[in-house]
């Protein structure tokens, strides 16, 4: 399964006011086969700020579904959190 993902590239996609969001892509044979983004969000609860996030842009090419691509995208993304 590890041979499916040849390259994962973290990149900043925006600065949404709460910090930099994280965007990770999976490539195979020069083709993007999966994407995952985490948008940082600051929540407020009882006067306290809590850093949170929202998953976005979760896509996996249909030919690669069921092969662990999304799991690897999430693992890579969490390394940058």
RAZI-V675788 format. One record per residue. N is the residue number from 1. PHI is phi in whole degrees, 0 to 359 (999 if undefined). Layout:
# RAZI-V675788
N,PHI + N,PHI
This chain:
# RAZI-V675788
1,999 + 2,295 + 3,286 + 4,294 + 5,264 + 6,272 + 7,206 + 8,235 + 9,241 + 10,280 + 11,211 + 12,282 + 13,256 + 14,190 + 15,243 + 16,271 + 17,93 + 18,256 + 19,131 + 20,275 + 21,278 + 22,245 + 23,229 + 24,235 + 25,239 + 26,247 + 27,239 + 28,215 + 29,60 + 30,80 + 31,247 + 32,287 + 33,248 + 34,195 + 35,219 + 36,205 + 37,232 + 38,233 + 39,264 + 40,285 + 41,226 + 42,258 + 43,262 + 44,238 + 45,224 + 46,50 + 47,80 + 48,254 + 49,271 + 50,235 + 51,282 + 52,222 + 53,205 + 54,230 + 55,283 + 56,219 + 57,54 + 58,275 + 59,221 + 60,225 + 61,307 + 62,302 + 63,287 + 64,244 + 65,292 + 66,80 + 67,244 + 68,85 + 69,297 + 70,297 + 71,301 + 72,290 + 73,298 + 74,297 + 75,301 + 76,296 + 77,298 + 78,293 + 79,295 + 80,259 + 81,279
